[in-house]
């Protein structure tokens, strides 16, 4: 009985990693190395400067000069965010900003700090938890995270390998990696609208990678919703681990607290 127990335990342990899961992890390891390996993992903050476009029904809805500041922190628990982000809008000086913290979001204007309307922060949180760069930087060692190879294919005439990543709360995302450079080129996931309950497809395409302080980062990011383009960011500069970054800007500070609209 003891021998049988040992055999069954060994068999179940062996079955835990299927060939598809082993290959999926290998693809993620290759992507992590291509993005900079140890230097990517040592990225504490990032500043992206450029132009941000928004679209409604494929028509240009807004254009802004923007600076996106990202600060990595420690996630308090599985499923919680481990980063803060400030989206600063304005060409020469900040006209207004969106502040995303670990558990809430705030819009900052000259009037003060106003909480996001219902659903806006939750959408940001769910999108970030599925973001491939956030997964590689913050979630690779998360217990219960499953990575599985799906298929070889092409995207924009590039040969790609696609993997599916699923966490313990059944969040999943399909990510396609360039088969030669091993860099992420596209990701797709579905979320359910809290009001209509229908499934919505969210996609992002990454392009024009450049090296900064040993880290490869996309200077072109385009997002789609149900196949329609909704957002574009074209960076003119990226700074990694800026020693002069003001970490106080990731909090509302003494701004007057306003009621949510």
C-alpha positions as a printed Julia matrix, in Angstrom:
261×3 Matrix{Float64}:
   0.0    0.0     0.0
   2.87   2.36    0.82
   4.52   1.61   -2.52
   1.21   2.14   -4.34
   0.74   5.46   -2.5
   4.2    6.64   -3.55
   3.54   5.64   -7.17
   0.18   7.44   -7.25
   1.7   10.55   -5.67
   4.52  10.6    -8.21
   2.04  10.1   -11.05
  -0.18  12.95   -9.89
   2.86  15.2    -9.5
   4.04  14.35  -12.99
   0.55  15.0   -14.43
   0.45  18.45  -12.83
   2.64  19.86  -15.62
   1.37  18.89  -19.06
   3.51  19.4   -22.18
   1.38  22.43  -23.06
   2.0   23.93  -19.62
   5.73  23.25  -19.77
   5.96  24.9   -23.2
   3.81  27.81  -22.01
   6.2   28.5   -19.14
   9.17  28.25  -21.49
   7.61  30.9   -23.76
   7.07  33.22  -20.78
  10.66  32.68  -19.65
  11.87  33.57  -23.15
   9.7   36.7   -23.14
  11.02  37.75  -19.77
  14.6   37.35  -20.98
  13.83  39.31  -24.17
  12.36  42.18  -22.13
  15.54  42.47  -20.09
  15.49  39.61  -17.61
  16.92  40.8   -14.25
  16.79  44.44  -15.34
  13.11  44.11  -16.24
  12.41  42.52  -12.86
  14.38  45.31  -11.14
  12.18  47.99  -12.77
  10.81  50.04   -9.86
   9.23  52.85  -11.84
   8.63  53.96  -15.4
   7.77  57.27  -17.09
   6.26  57.29  -20.58
   5.93  60.62  -22.39
   4.05  61.06  -25.63
   0.7   61.56  -27.31
  -2.47  59.81  -26.23
  -5.46  59.39  -28.55
  -8.96  58.21  -27.67
 -11.58  57.0   -30.13
 -15.34  56.5   -30.18
 -16.73  54.25  -32.91
 -13.38  54.44  -34.7
 -13.57  58.24  -34.82
 -10.95  60.38  -33.07
 -12.53  61.57  -29.84
  -9.59  63.17  -28.04
  -5.9   64.01  -28.33
  -3.64  64.91  -25.44
  -0.01  65.27  -24.53
   0.48  62.89  -21.64
   3.0   61.58  -19.16
   2.28  58.18  -17.65
   4.06  57.5   -14.37
   4.07  53.94  -13.01
   5.37  52.94   -9.58
   5.6   49.26   -8.62
   4.7   48.41   -5.03
   4.11  45.19   -3.12
   0.69  43.58   -3.6
  -1.01  43.27   -0.22
  -2.72  40.01   -1.19
  -3.35  37.82   -4.27
  -5.65  39.65   -6.66
  -4.67  43.06   -5.29
  -2.74  45.56   -7.36
   0.96  46.04   -6.75
   1.4   49.29   -8.63
   0.34  52.93   -8.72
  -0.12  54.99  -11.84
  -0.55  58.68  -12.58
  -1.75  59.81  -15.99
  -0.74  63.46  -16.27
  -2.5   65.34  -19.08
  -1.05  68.59  -20.46
   1.68  69.67  -22.86
   3.95  71.95  -20.84
   2.26  71.68  -17.45
  -0.3   69.36  -15.95
  -3.88  70.45  -16.65
  -5.43  67.47  -14.85
  -4.5   63.92  -13.9
  -5.91  60.49  -13.24
  -4.48  58.73  -10.21
  -4.75  54.97   -9.84
  -3.75  53.56   -6.46
  -3.86  50.01   -5.11
  -7.52  50.16   -4.13
  -9.09  53.32   -5.6
  -8.95  55.84   -8.41
  -9.14  59.64   -8.33
  -9.33  62.45  -10.86
  -7.21  65.45   -9.89
  -8.06  68.97  -11.11
  -7.61  72.49   -9.78
 -10.88  71.95   -7.91
  -9.55  68.98   -5.95
  -9.62  65.17   -5.92
 -12.8   63.49   -7.12
 -13.32  59.69   -6.84
 -13.91  57.83  -10.07
 -17.5   57.01  -11.03
 -18.6   53.42  -10.33
 -16.94  50.86  -12.55
 -14.03  52.95  -13.86
 -11.46  51.85  -11.29
 -12.66  48.24  -11.37
 -12.15  48.21  -15.14
  -8.59  49.53  -14.72
  -7.83  46.97  -12.02
  -9.08  44.0   -14.04
  -7.23  45.2   -17.14
  -3.97  45.66  -15.2
  -4.17  42.21  -13.59
  -4.38  40.74  -17.1
  -1.68  42.95  -18.6
   1.19  40.76  -19.8
   3.89  43.19  -18.65
   2.33  43.37  -15.18
   2.03  39.58  -15.08
   5.69  39.12  -15.99
   6.85  41.78  -13.54
   4.56  41.05  -10.58
   2.63  37.77  -10.89
   4.98  35.09  -12.25
   5.37  33.43   -8.84
   1.74  33.78   -7.85
   0.39  30.45   -6.47
  -2.05  28.73   -8.78
  -1.15  30.73  -11.91
  -1.54  28.4   -14.92
   0.26  29.04  -18.21
  -0.57  26.87  -21.21
   0.64  26.91  -24.81
  -2.25  27.18  -27.27
  -1.04  27.44  -30.85
   1.41  28.73  -33.42
   0.07  31.29  -35.86
   0.59  34.7   -37.44
  -0.36  38.24  -36.48
   0.29  41.22  -38.77
   2.36  38.82  -40.9
   4.56  38.0   -37.88
   4.97  34.37  -36.75
   3.66  34.14  -33.18
   3.25  31.68  -30.34
   0.1   32.08  -28.24
  -0.3   31.1   -24.6
  -3.22  31.33  -22.2
  -2.65  32.55  -18.64
  -5.29  31.78  -15.98
  -5.24  32.71  -12.29
  -7.06  31.2    -9.31
  -9.99  33.62   -9.75
 -10.48  32.37  -13.33
  -9.12  35.52  -14.94
  -7.68  34.51  -18.29
  -5.79  36.24  -21.08
  -4.44  35.04  -24.42
  -1.02  36.5   -25.25
   0.82  36.19  -28.57
   4.62  36.45  -28.64
   6.83  37.05  -31.68
   8.43  33.71  -32.46
  11.84  35.29  -33.21
  12.15  38.21  -30.78
   9.93  36.54  -28.12
   8.41  39.96  -27.31
   4.65  40.34  -26.64
   2.79  41.61  -29.7
  -0.88  41.15  -28.78
  -3.13  40.14  -25.92
  -6.87  39.45  -25.73
  -9.27  38.8   -22.86
 -12.99  38.94  -22.18
 -14.79  40.61  -19.31
 -18.45  40.76  -18.41
 -20.19  44.13  -18.36
 -21.63  44.62  -14.84
 -24.81  46.24  -16.18
 -25.71  44.43  -19.38
 -23.94  41.18  -18.32
 -22.7   40.7   -21.88
 -19.13  39.64  -22.66
 -16.82  42.38  -23.9
 -13.54  41.62  -25.68
 -10.55  43.77  -24.73
  -7.4   43.61  -26.87
  -4.04  45.41  -26.94
  -1.32  45.49  -29.61
   2.31  46.3   -28.75
   4.84  47.57  -31.26
   8.01  49.63  -31.82
  10.06  48.22  -28.96
  13.1   50.18  -27.85
  15.74  49.53  -25.19
  15.94  51.82  -22.15
  18.32  51.04  -19.28
  18.46  47.42  -20.38
  14.67  47.08  -20.58
  12.78  46.59  -23.85
   9.5   48.52  -23.85
   6.83  49.14  -26.55
   6.62  52.77  -27.66
   3.36  52.07  -29.49
   0.33  50.69  -27.63
  -3.1   50.39  -29.26
  -6.19  49.08  -27.45
  -9.4   47.71  -28.91
 -12.84  46.96  -27.47
 -15.02  44.48  -29.35
 -12.78  45.02  -32.37
 -13.07  48.83  -32.31
 -10.01  50.97  -31.63
 -10.46  52.97  -28.42
  -6.96  54.11  -27.36
  -3.5   54.78  -28.76
  -0.3   55.81  -27.0
   2.77  56.8   -29.0
   5.71  57.5   -26.73
   8.42  60.0   -27.56
  10.45  59.04  -24.49
  10.59  56.35  -21.81
  12.56  56.54  -18.56
  13.17  53.5   -16.35
  14.06  53.88  -12.65
  14.17  57.66  -12.57
  16.05  58.7    -9.38
  14.31  62.1    -9.49
  10.8   60.68   -9.66
   8.55  62.34   -7.06
   6.81  59.48   -5.29
   4.44  61.86   -3.52
   2.65  62.43   -6.81
   1.08  58.98   -6.53
  -1.18  60.21   -3.71
  -3.84  62.97   -3.66
  -1.89  64.8    -0.94
  -3.65  67.86    0.43
  -6.06  68.21   -2.5
  -9.61  69.01   -1.48
 -11.76  65.86   -1.39
 -14.77  66.17   -3.69
 -17.89  64.06   -3.84
 -18.18  61.56   -6.71
 -20.32  62.68   -9.63
